[in-house]
Amino acid sequence: MYFVNFALDTSLGVVFNWVLLTLLTVWLMQLTSWLAIILTAKLIIGCGIVYCQAVLVDFAVWVFAPLEAHPR
């Protein structure tokens, strides 16, 4: 009985771990590409904000000017 238990545990364990490793590899590739896309988008937006800071501040002042009388 010990041999059957050991053989099944080893065989199924190797297959199970191989499937998990394959899934983990795919997940890591997806995570890496997603992080690269998000980082690129944030850098582009951040550079745009820094480059257009004066215009954006003027626009924000204009948008919120009607609320100036109501600070709450």
mmCIF file as gemmi writes it, N, C-alpha and C atoms, coordinates in Angstrom:
data_model
loop_
_atom_site.group_PDB
_atom_site.id
_atom_site.type_symbol
_atom_site.label_atom_id
_atom_site.label_alt_id
_atom_site.label_comp_id
_atom_site.label_asym_id
_atom_site.label_entity_id
_atom_site.label_seq_id
_atom_site.pdbx_PDB_ins_code
_atom_site.Cartn_x
_atom_site.Cartn_y
_atom_site.Cartn_z
_atom_site.occupancy
_atom_site.B_iso_or_equiv
_atom_site.pdbx_formal_charge
_atom_site.auth_seq_id
_atom_site.auth_asym_id
_atom_site.pdbx_PDB_model_num
ATOM 1 N N . MET Axp A 1 ? 0.82 -1.192 0 1 0 ? 1 A 1
ATOM 2 C CA . MET Axp A 1 ? 0 0 0 1 0 ? 1 A 1
ATOM 3 C C . MET Axp A 1 ? 0.874 1.271 0 1 0 ? 1 A 1
ATOM 4 N N . TYR Axp A 2 ? 2 1.194 0.685 1 0 ? 2 A 1
ATOM 5 C CA . TYR Axp A 2 ? 2.896 2.345 0.737 1 0 ? 2 A 1
ATOM 6 C C . TYR Axp A 2 ? 3.395 2.698 -0.658 1 0 ? 2 A 1
ATOM 7 N N . PHE Axp A 3 ? 3.75 1.673 -1.447 1 0 ? 3 A 1
ATOM 8 C CA . PHE Axp A 3 ? 4.254 1.914 -2.8 1 0 ? 3 A 1
ATOM 9 C C . PHE Axp A 3 ? 3.198 2.592 -3.668 1 0 ? 3 A 1
ATOM 10 N N . VAL Axp A 4 ? 1.956 2.139 -3.584 1 0 ? 4 A 1
ATOM 11 C CA . VAL Axp A 4 ? 0.873 2.733 -4.379 1 0 ? 4 A 1
ATOM 12 C C . VAL Axp A 4 ? 0.681 4.192 -3.97 1 0 ? 4 A 1
ATOM 13 N N . ASN Axp A 5 ? 0.678 4.447 -2.678 1 0 ? 5 A 1
ATOM 14 C CA . ASN Axp A 5 ? 0.521 5.807 -2.177 1 0 ? 5 A 1
ATOM 15 C C . ASN Axp A 5 ? 1.674 6.686 -2.661 1 0 ? 5 A 1
ATOM 16 N N . PHE Axp A 6 ? 2.888 6.2 -2.54 1 0 ? 6 A 1
ATOM 17 C CA . PHE Axp A 6 ? 4.066 6.956 -2.958 1 0 ? 6 A 1
ATOM 18 C C . PHE Axp A 6 ? 4.062 7.197 -4.468 1 0 ? 6 A 1
ATOM 19 N N . ALA Axp A 7 ? 3.737 6.17 -5.235 1 0 ? 7 A 1
ATOM 20 C CA . ALA Axp A 7 ? 3.733 6.289 -6.697 1 0 ? 7 A 1
ATOM 21 C C . ALA Axp A 7 ? 2.678 7.291 -7.161 1 0 ? 7 A 1
ATOM 22 N N . LEU Axp A 8 ? 1.479 7.204 -6.613 1 0 ? 8 A 1
ATOM 23 C CA . LEU Axp A 8 ? 0.425 8.149 -7 1 0 ? 8 A 1
ATOM 24 C C . LEU Axp A 8 ? 0.761 9.568 -6.547 1 0 ? 8 A 1
ATOM 25 N N . ASP Axp A 9 ? 1.26 9.677 -5.33 1 0 ? 9 A 1
ATOM 26 C CA . ASP Axp A 9 ? 1.611 10.996 -4.809 1 0 ? 9 A 1
ATOM 27 C C . ASP Axp A 9 ? 2.701 11.641 -5.663 1 0 ? 9 A 1
ATOM 28 N N . THR Axp A 10 ? 3.703 10.882 -6.024 1 0 ? 10 A 1
ATOM 29 C CA . THR Axp A 10 ? 4.795 11.403 -6.839 1 0 ? 10 A 1
ATOM 30 C C . THR Axp A 10 ? 4.318 11.742 -8.245 1 0 ? 10 A 1
ATOM 31 N N . SER Axp A 11 ? 3.606 10.825 -8.866 1 0 ? 11 A 1
ATOM 32 C CA . SER Axp A 11 ? 3.146 11.044 -10.25 1 0 ? 11 A 1
ATOM 33 C C . SER Axp A 11 ? 2.174 12.208 -10.335 1 0 ? 11 A 1
ATOM 34 N N . LEU Axp A 12 ? 1.15 12.174 -9.512 1 0 ? 12 A 1
ATOM 35 C CA . LEU Axp A 12 ? 0.159 13.253 -9.552 1 0 ? 12 A 1
ATOM 36 C C . LEU Axp A 12 ? 0.75 14.564 -9.056 1 0 ? 12 A 1
ATOM 37 N N . GLY Axp A 13 ? 1.642 14.488 -8.084 1 0 ? 13 A 1
ATOM 38 C CA . GLY Axp A 13 ? 2.28 15.698 -7.575 1 0 ? 13 A 1
ATOM 39 C C . GLY Axp A 13 ? 3.13 16.383 -8.624 1 0 ? 13 A 1
ATOM 40 N N . VAL Axp A 14 ? 3.862 15.613 -9.416 1 0 ? 14 A 1
ATOM 41 C CA . VAL Axp A 14 ? 4.689 16.192 -10.477 1 0 ? 14 A 1
ATOM 42 C C . VAL Axp A 14 ? 3.805 16.85 -11.527 1 0 ? 14 A 1
ATOM 43 N N . VAL Axp A 15 ? 2.748 16.166 -11.944 1 0 ? 15 A 1
ATOM 44 C CA . VAL Axp A 15 ? 1.828 16.734 -12.941 1 0 ? 15 A 1
ATOM 45 C C . VAL Axp A 15 ? 1.175 17.998 -12.39 1 0 ? 15 A 1
ATOM 46 N N . PHE Axp A 16 ? 0.704 17.944 -11.159 1 0 ? 16 A 1
ATOM 47 C CA . PHE Axp A 16 ? 0.044 19.091 -10.534 1 0 ? 16 A 1
ATOM 48 C C . PHE Axp A 16 ? 0.998 20.283 -10.442 1 0 ? 16 A 1
ATOM 49 N N . ASN Axp A 17 ? 2.22 20.045 -9.996 1 0 ? 17 A 1
ATOM 50 C CA . ASN Axp A 17 ? 3.197 21.137 -9.886 1 0 ? 17 A 1
ATOM 51 C C . ASN Axp A 17 ? 3.597 21.677 -11.25 1 0 ? 17 A 1
ATOM 52 N N . TRP Axp A 18 ? 3.684 20.821 -12.258 1 0 ? 18 A 1
ATOM 53 C CA . TRP Axp A 18 ? 4.025 21.272 -13.612 1 0 ? 18 A 1
ATOM 54 C C . TRP Axp A 18 ? 2.932 22.183 -14.157 1 0 ? 18 A 1
ATOM 55 N N . VAL Axp A 19 ? 1.659 21.811 -13.933 1 0 ? 19 A 1
ATOM 56 C CA . VAL Axp A 19 ? 0.543 22.654 -14.385 1 0 ? 19 A 1
ATOM 57 C C . VAL Axp A 19 ? 0.572 23.99 -13.656 1 0 ? 19 A 1
ATOM 58 N N . LEU Axp A 20 ? 0.79 23.965 -12.349 1 0 ? 20 A 1
ATOM 59 C CA . LEU Axp A 20 ? 0.86 25.217 -11.593 1 0 ? 20 A 1
ATOM 60 C C . LEU Axp A 20 ? 2.023 26.087 -12.056 1 0 ? 20 A 1
ATOM 61 N N . LEU Axp A 21 ? 3.161 25.478 -12.35 1 0 ? 21 A 1
ATOM 62 C CA . LEU Axp A 21 ? 4.316 26.237 -12.826 1 0 ? 21 A 1
ATOM 63 C C . LEU Axp A 21 ? 4.02 26.869 -14.18 1 0 ? 21 A 1
ATOM 64 N N . THR Axp A 22 ? 3.338 26.129 -15.057 1 0 ? 22 A 1
ATOM 65 C CA . THR Axp A 22 ? 2.959 26.673 -16.361 1 0 ? 22 A 1
ATOM 66 C C . THR Axp A 22 ? 2.012 27.847 -16.182 1 0 ? 22 A 1
ATOM 67 N N . LEU Axp A 23 ? 1.018 27.686 -15.306 1 0 ? 23 A 1
ATOM 68 C CA . LEU Axp A 23 ? 0.072 28.775 -15.059 1 0 ? 23 A 1
ATOM 69 C C . LEU Axp A 23 ? 0.78 29.972 -14.432 1 0 ? 23 A 1
ATOM 70 N N . LEU Axp A 24 ? 1.726 29.717 -13.545 1 0 ? 24 A 1
ATOM 71 C CA . LEU Axp A 24 ? 2.465 30.802 -12.9 1 0 ? 24 A 1
ATOM 72 C C . LEU Axp A 24 ? 3.307 31.561 -13.92 1 0 ? 24 A 1
ATOM 73 N N . THR Axp A 25 ? 3.904 30.839 -14.855 1 0 ? 25 A 1
ATOM 74 C CA . THR Axp A 25 ? 4.709 31.489 -15.891 1 0 ? 25 A 1
ATOM 75 C C . THR Axp A 25 ? 3.847 32.398 -16.751 1 0 ? 25 A 1
ATOM 76 N N . VAL Axp A 26 ? 2.685 31.903 -17.153 1 0 ? 26 A 1
ATOM 77 C CA . VAL Axp A 26 ? 1.762 32.721 -17.951 1 0 ? 26 A 1
ATOM 78 C C . VAL Axp A 26 ? 1.32 33.934 -17.144 1 0 ? 26 A 1
ATOM 79 N N . TRP Axp A 27 ? 0.992 33.718 -15.872 1 0 ? 27 A 1
ATOM 80 C CA . TRP Axp A 27 ? 0.539 34.82 -15.02 1 0 ? 27 A 1
ATOM 81 C C . TRP Axp A 27 ? 1.637 35.871 -14.87 1 0 ? 27 A 1
ATOM 82 N N . LEU Axp A 28 ? 2.878 35.431 -14.682 1 0 ? 28 A 1
ATOM 83 C CA . LEU Axp A 28 ? 3.98 36.384 -14.537 1 0 ? 28 A 1
ATOM 84 C C . LEU Axp A 28 ? 4.211 37.175 -15.822 1 0 ? 28 A 1
ATOM 85 N N . MET Axp A 29 ? 4.065 36.529 -16.97 1 0 ? 29 A 1
ATOM 86 C CA . MET Axp A 29 ? 4.206 37.245 -18.242 1 0 ? 29 A 1
ATOM 87 C C . MET Axp A 29 ? 3.096 38.284 -18.395 1 0 ? 29 A 1
ATOM 88 N N . GLN Axp A 30 ? 1.869 37.913 -18.034 1 0 ? 30 A 1
ATOM 89 C CA . GLN Axp A 30 ? 0.758 38.859 -18.112 1 0 ? 30 A 1
ATOM 90 C C . GLN Axp A 30 ? 0.963 40.013 -17.138 1 0 ? 30 A 1
ATOM 91 N N . LEU Axp A 31 ? 1.406 39.705 -15.929 1 0 ? 31 A 1
ATOM 92 C CA . LEU Axp A 31 ? 1.642 40.74 -14.926 1 0 ? 31 A 1
ATOM 93 C C . LEU Axp A 31 ? 2.729 41.705 -15.383 1 0 ? 31 A 1
ATOM 94 N N . THR Axp A 32 ? 3.803 41.182 -15.938 1 0 ? 32 A 1
ATOM 95 C CA . THR Axp A 32 ? 4.899 42.024 -16.409 1 0 ? 32 A 1
ATOM 96 C C . THR Axp A 32 ? 4.448 42.945 -17.533 1 0 ? 32 A 1
ATOM 97 N N . SER Axp A 33 ? 3.708 42.406 -18.486 1 0 ? 33 A 1
ATOM 98 C CA . SER Axp A 33 ? 3.244 43.252 -19.593 1 0 ? 33 A 1
ATOM 99 C C . SER Axp A 33 ? 2.251 44.296 -19.098 1 0 ? 33 A 1
ATOM 100 N N . TRP Axp A 34 ? 1.368 43.917 -18.157 1 0 ? 34 A 1
ATOM 101 C CA . TRP Axp A 34 ? 0.4 44.873 -17.613 1 0 ? 34 A 1
ATOM 102 C C . TRP Axp A 34 ? 1.125 45.993 -16.865 1 0 ? 34 A 1
ATOM 103 N N . LEU Axp A 35 ? 2.125 45.64 -16.069 1 0 ? 35 A 1
ATOM 104 C CA . LEU Axp A 35 ? 2.882 46.661 -15.338 1 0 ? 35 A 1
ATOM 105 C C . LEU Axp A 35 ? 3.62 47.594 -16.291 1 0 ? 35 A 1
ATOM 106 N N . ALA Axp A 36 ? 4.156 47.058 -17.373 1 0 ? 36 A 1
ATOM 107 C CA . ALA Axp A 36 ? 4.845 47.898 -18.358 1 0 ? 36 A 1
ATOM 108 C C . ALA Axp A 36 ? 3.871 48.867 -19.018 1 0 ? 36 A 1
ATOM 109 N N . ILE Axp A 37 ? 2.682 48.389 -19.35 1 0 ? 37 A 1
ATOM 110 C CA . ILE Axp A 37 ? 1.674 49.256 -19.972 1 0 ? 37 A 1
ATOM 111 C C . ILE Axp A 37 ? 1.238 50.351 -19.007 1 0 ? 37 A 1
ATOM 112 N N . ILE Axp A 38 ? 0.959 49.997 -17.756 1 0 ? 38 A 1
ATOM 113 C CA . ILE Axp A 38 ? 0.523 50.981 -16.757 1 0 ? 38 A 1
ATOM 114 C C . ILE Axp A 38 ? 1.628 52.002 -16.494 1 0 ? 38 A 1
ATOM 115 N N . LEU Axp A 39 ? 2.855 51.547 -16.359 1 0 ? 39 A 1
ATOM 116 C CA . LEU Axp A 39 ? 3.975 52.459 -16.121 1 0 ? 39 A 1
ATOM 117 C C . LEU Axp A 39 ? 4.143 53.427 -17.283 1 0 ? 39 A 1
ATOM 118 N N . THR Axp A 40 ? 4.037 52.932 -18.502 1 0 ? 40 A 1
ATOM 119 C CA . THR Axp A 40 ? 4.151 53.792 -19.679 1 0 ? 40 A 1
ATOM 120 C C . THR Axp A 40 ? 3.036 54.831 -19.707 1 0 ? 40 A 1
ATOM 121 N N . ALA Axp A 41 ? 1.813 54.395 -19.437 1 0 ? 41 A 1
ATOM 122 C CA . ALA Axp A 41 ? 0.681 55.327 -19.439 1 0 ? 41 A 1
ATOM 123 C C . ALA Axp A 41 ? 0.854 56.401 -18.366 1 0 ? 41 A 1
ATOM 124 N N . LYS Axp A 42 ? 1.269 56.002 -17.173 1 0 ? 42 A 1
ATOM 125 C CA . LYS Axp A 42 ? 1.462 56.974 -16.088 1 0 ? 42 A 1
ATOM 126 C C . LYS Axp A 42 ? 2.588 57.957 -16.417 1 0 ? 42 A 1
ATOM 127 N N . LEU Axp A 43 ? 3.646 57.477 -17.028 1 0 ? 43 A 1
ATOM 128 C CA . LEU Axp A 43 ? 4.74 58.374 -17.407 1 0 ? 43 A 1
ATOM 129 C C . LEU Axp A 43 ? 4.301 59.374 -18.472 1 0 ? 43 A 1
ATOM 130 N N . ILE Axp A 44 ? 3.53 58.919 -19.45 1 0 ? 44 A 1
ATOM 131 C CA . ILE Axp A 44 ? 3.038 59.831 -20.489 1 0 ? 44 A 1
ATOM 132 C C . ILE Axp A 44 ? 2.125 60.885 -19.886 1 0 ? 44 A 1
ATOM 133 N N . ILE Axp A 45 ? 1.194 60.461 -19.035 1 0 ? 45 A 1
ATOM 134 C CA . ILE Axp A 45 ? 0.273 61.413 -18.405 1 0 ? 45 A 1
ATOM 135 C C . ILE Axp A 45 ? 1.035 62.368 -17.487 1 0 ? 45 A 1
ATOM 136 N N . GLY Axp A 46 ? 1.979 61.839 -16.706 1 0 ? 46 A 1
ATOM 137 C CA . GLY Axp A 46 ? 2.768 62.69 -15.815 1 0 ? 46 A 1
ATOM 138 C C . GLY Axp A 46 ? 3.58 63.726 -16.571 1 0 ? 46 A 1
ATOM 139 N N . CYS Axp A 47 ? 4.195 63.322 -17.667 1 0 ? 47 A 1
ATOM 140 C CA . CYS Axp A 47 ? 4.954 64.277 -18.486 1 0 ? 47 A 1
ATOM 141 C C . CYS Axp A 47 ? 4.031 65.325 -19.093 1 0 ? 47 A 1
ATOM 142 N N . GLY Axp A 48 ? 2.842 64.902 -19.502 1 0 ? 48 A 1
ATOM 143 C CA . GLY Axp A 48 ? 1.868 65.852 -20.045 1 0 ? 48 A 1
ATOM 144 C C . GLY Axp A 48 ? 1.423 66.866 -19.01 1 0 ? 48 A 1
ATOM 145 N N . ILE Axp A 49 ? 1.23 66.41 -17.777 1 0 ? 49 A 1
ATOM 146 C CA . ILE Axp A 49 ? 0.83 67.324 -16.704 1 0 ? 49 A 1
ATOM 147 C C . ILE Axp A 49 ? 1.95 68.318 -16.4 1 0 ? 49 A 1
ATOM 148 N N . VAL Axp A 50 ? 3.175 67.847 -16.319 1 0 ? 50 A 1
ATOM 149 C CA . VAL Axp A 50 ? 4.304 68.739 -16.045 1 0 ? 50 A 1
ATOM 150 C C . VAL Axp A 50 ? 4.482 69.735 -17.185 1 0 ? 50 A 1
ATOM 151 N N . TYR Axp A 51 ? 4.379 69.266 -18.412 1 0 ? 51 A 1
ATOM 152 C CA . TYR Axp A 51 ? 4.574 70.123 -19.584 1 0 ? 51 A 1
ATOM 153 C C . TYR Axp A 51 ? 3.47 71.175 -19.7 1 0 ? 51 A 1
ATOM 154 N N . CYS Axp A 52 ? 2.235 70.82 -19.372 1 0 ? 52 A 1
ATOM 155 C CA . CYS Axp A 52 ? 1.081 71.728 -19.529 1 0 ? 52 A 1
ATOM 156 C C . CYS Axp A 52 ? 0.599 72.281 -18.195 1 0 ? 52 A 1
ATOM 157 N N . GLN Axp A 53 ? 1.465 72.347 -17.214 1 0 ? 53 A 1
ATOM 158 C CA . GLN Axp A 53 ? 1.065 72.731 -15.863 1 0 ? 53 A 1
ATOM 159 C C . GLN Axp A 53 ? 0.382 74.096 -15.815 1 0 ? 53 A 1
ATOM 160 N N . ALA Axp A 54 ? 0.918 75.083 -16.452 1 0 ? 54 A 1
ATOM 161 C CA . ALA Axp A 54 ? 0.346 76.436 -16.388 1 0 ? 54 A 1
ATOM 162 C C . ALA Axp A 54 ? -1.053 76.457 -16.991 1 0 ? 54 A 1
ATOM 163 N N . VAL Axp A 55 ? -1.231 75.82 -18.122 1 0 ? 55 A 1
ATOM 164 C CA . VAL Axp A 55 ? -2.544 75.788 -18.774 1 0 ? 55 A 1
ATOM 165 C C . VAL Axp A 55 ? -3.545 75.028 -17.912 1 0 ? 55 A 1
ATOM 166 N N . LEU Axp A 56 ? -3.114 73.916 -17.324 1 0 ? 56 A 1
ATOM 167 C CA . LEU Axp A 56 ? -4.017 73.121 -16.489 1 0 ? 56 A 1
ATOM 168 C C . LEU Axp A 56 ? -4.423 73.865 -15.219 1 0 ? 56 A 1
ATOM 169 N N . VAL Axp A 57 ? -3.498 74.618 -14.633 1 0 ? 57 A 1
ATOM 170 C CA . VAL Axp A 57 ? -3.834 75.41 -13.444 1 0 ? 57 A 1
ATOM 171 C C . VAL Axp A 57 ? -4.846 76.49 -13.804 1 0 ? 57 A 1
ATOM 172 N N . ASP Axp A 58 ? -4.629 77.174 -14.904 1 0 ? 58 A 1
ATOM 173 C CA . ASP Axp A 58 ? -5.591 78.196 -15.34 1 0 ? 58 A 1
ATOM 174 C C . ASP Axp A 58 ? -6.96 77.582 -15.612 1 0 ? 58 A 1
ATOM 175 N N . PHE Axp A 59 ? -6.987 76.42 -16.231 1 0 ? 59 A 1
ATOM 176 C CA . PHE Axp A 59 ? -8.249 75.742 -16.513 1 0 ? 59 A 1
ATOM 177 C C . PHE Axp A 59 ? -8.958 75.347 -15.219 1 0 ? 59 A 1
ATOM 178 N N . ALA Axp A 60 ? -8.208 74.828 -14.244 1 0 ? 60 A 1
ATOM 179 C CA . ALA Axp A 60 ? -8.8 74.434 -12.966 1 0 ? 60 A 1
ATOM 180 C C . ALA Axp A 60 ? -9.366 75.639 -12.225 1 0 ? 60 A 1
ATOM 181 N N . VAL Axp A 61 ? -8.651 76.756 -12.249 1 0 ? 61 A 1
ATOM 182 C CA . VAL Axp A 61 ? -9.154 77.982 -11.606 1 0 ? 61 A 1
ATOM 183 C C . VAL Axp A 61 ? -10.447 78.421 -12.276 1 0 ? 61 A 1
ATOM 184 N N . TRP Axp A 62 ? -10.506 78.35 -13.604 1 0 ? 62 A 1
ATOM 185 C CA . TRP Axp A 62 ? -11.706 78.749 -14.341 1 0 ? 62 A 1
ATOM 186 C C . TRP Axp A 62 ? -12.883 77.815 -14.035 1 0 ? 62 A 1
ATOM 187 N N . VAL Axp A 63 ? -12.623 76.507 -13.97 1 0 ? 63 A 1
ATOM 188 C CA . VAL Axp A 63 ? -13.694 75.534 -13.716 1 0 ? 63 A 1
ATOM 189 C C . VAL Axp A 63 ? -14.268 75.712 -12.319 1 0 ? 63 A 1
ATOM 190 N N . PHE Axp A 64 ? -13.415 75.945 -11.334 1 0 ? 64 A 1
ATOM 191 C CA . PHE Axp A 64 ? -13.876 76.031 -9.955 1 0 ? 64 A 1
ATOM 192 C C . PHE Axp A 64 ? -14.19 77.452 -9.5 1 0 ? 64 A 1
ATOM 193 N N . ALA Axp A 65 ? -14.089 78.426 -10.36 1 0 ? 65 A 1
ATOM 194 C CA . ALA Axp A 65 ? -14.394 79.816 -9.995 1 0 ? 65 A 1
ATOM 195 C C . ALA Axp A 65 ? -15.822 79.985 -9.485 1 0 ? 65 A 1
ATOM 196 N N . PRO Axp A 66 ? -16.842 79.349 -10.07 1 0 ? 66 A 1
ATOM 197 C CA . PRO Axp A 66 ? -18.197 79.511 -9.54 1 0 ? 66 A 1
ATOM 198 C C . PRO Axp A 66 ? -18.365 78.976 -8.119 1 0 ? 66 A 1
ATOM 199 N N . LEU Axp A 67 ? -17.494 78.108 -7.686 1 0 ? 67 A 1
ATOM 200 C CA . LEU Axp A 67 ? -17.604 77.534 -6.343 1 0 ? 67 A 1
ATOM 201 C C . LEU Axp A 67 ? -16.814 78.319 -5.298 1 0 ? 67 A 1
ATOM 202 N N . GLU Axp A 68 ? -16.136 79.364 -5.709 1 0 ? 68 A 1
ATOM 203 C CA . GLU Axp A 68 ? -15.283 80.114 -4.79 1 0 ? 68 A 1
ATOM 204 C C . GLU Axp A 68 ? -16.077 80.754 -3.657 1 0 ? 68 A 1
ATOM 205 N N . ALA Axp A 69 ? -17.306 81.129 -3.915 1 0 ? 69 A 1
ATOM 206 C CA . ALA Axp A 69 ? -18.142 81.749 -2.879 1 0 ? 69 A 1
ATOM 207 C C . ALA Axp A 69 ? -18.657 80.726 -1.873 1 0 ? 69 A 1
ATOM 208 N N . HIS Axp A 70 ? -18.523 79.452 -2.191 1 0 ? 70 A 1
ATOM 209 C CA . HIS Axp A 70 ? -19.018 78.376 -1.319 1 0 ? 70 A 1
ATOM 210 C C . HIS Axp A 70 ? -17.864 77.424 -0.982 1 0 ? 70 A 1
ATOM 211 N N . PRO Axp A 71 ? -17.008 77.789 -0.038 1 0 ? 71 A 1
ATOM 212 C CA . PRO Axp A 71 ? -15.81 76.992 0.237 1 0 ? 71 A 1
ATOM 213 C C . PRO Axp A 71 ? -16.091 75.6 0.797 1 0 ? 71 A 1
ATOM 214 N N . ARG Axp A 72 ? -17.266 75.406 1.38 1 0 ? 72 A 1
ATOM 215 C CA . ARG Axp A 72 ? -17.579 74.083 1.917 1 0 ? 72 A 1
ATOM 216 C C . ARG Axp A 72 ? -17.964 73.231 0.786 1 0 ? 72 A 1
